C-alpha cells in the first residue's frame, strides 16, 4: 500500500509539472499577467486543499478560488475534465 508521504510527493510533483507546463505556454504566448497570477493562485488553493484532504483536515472555504462566472469553458478544458471524470 502506498504511504501518505509518497502520496504527498506525487501531489507536489504533479503541481510542479503543471506549473512548468503553464510556464512554458506563458513564455511562448502572449498571456495577460493578471491571468497568470490568478491561475497560479487558484492552482495553489487546489494544491492546499488536496494536501489538507490527505491530512484529513477540514477544508478552509475562505481560501477558495475566486467566484465562478457564467462563462463556457474552453473546449480543451472541457475535454480534459471529461477525460478525468471517465478515467
C-alpha positions in Angstrom: 0.0 0.0 0.0 1.2 3.5 -0.8 2.4 5.6 2.1 0.9 9.1 2.9 4.4 10.7 2.3 4.5 9.1 -1.1 1.1 10.4 -2.0 2.2 13.9 -0.8 5.2 13.7 -3.0 3.1 12.7 -6.0 0.7 15.6 -5.4 3.6 18.0 -5.2 5.3 16.6 -8.3 2.1 16.8 -10.2 1.6 20.5 -9.3 5.2 21.2 -10.2 4.7 19.7 -13.6 1.6 21.7 -14.1 3.4 24.9 -13.2 6.2 24.1 -15.6 3.7 23.4 -18.4 1.9 26.6 -17.8 5.2 28.5 -17.5 6.2 27.1 -20.9 3.0 28.2 -22.5 3.2 31.7 -20.9 6.8 32.0 -22.2 5.8 31.3 -25.8 2.4 33.0 -25.9 1.2 36.5 -25.1 -0.8 35.9 -21.9 -2.0 38.7 -19.7 -0.1 38.9 -16.4 -3.3 39.1 -14.3 -4.5 35.8 -15.8 -1.2 34.0 -15.0 -1.3 35.3 -11.4 -5.0 34.2 -11.0 -4.3 30.8 -12.5 -1.3 30.2 -10.2 -3.2 31.4 -7.1 -6.1 29.0 -8.0 -3.7 26.1 -8.5 -2.1 26.9 -5.2 -5.5 26.8 -3.5 -6.3 23.5 -5.1 -2.9 22.1 -4.1 -3.6 23.2 -0.5 -7.0 21.5 -0.5 -5.6 18.3 -1.8 -2.9 18.2 0.9 -5.4 19.1 3.6 -7.7 16.2 2.4 -4.7 14.0 2.6 -4.1 15.1 6.2 -7.8 14.6 7.0 -8.3 18.3 7.9 -11.4 20.4 7.4 -11.3 22.5 4.2 -11.0 26.2 4.6 -13.6 27.7 2.3 -12.3 31.3 2.8 -9.2 30.5 0.8 -11.2 29.1 -2.1 -10.9 30.1 -5.7 -12.5 33.3 -7.0 -16.3 33.1 -7.5 -17.3 31.4 -10.7 -18.7 33.4 -13.6 -21.3 32.2 -16.1 -18.9 31.6 -19.0 -18.4 28.5 -21.1 -15.1 26.7 -20.6 -12.7 26.4 -23.4 -13.3 23.1 -25.4 -9.8 21.8 -24.5 -10.6 22.3 -20.8 -14.0 20.6 -21.2 -12.3 17.7 -22.9 -9.7 17.3 -20.2 -12.3 17.4 -17.4 -14.3 14.8 -19.3 -11.3 12.5 -19.6 -10.7 12.9 -15.8 -14.3 12.0 -15.0 -14.4 9.0 -17.2 -11.0 7.6 -16.2 
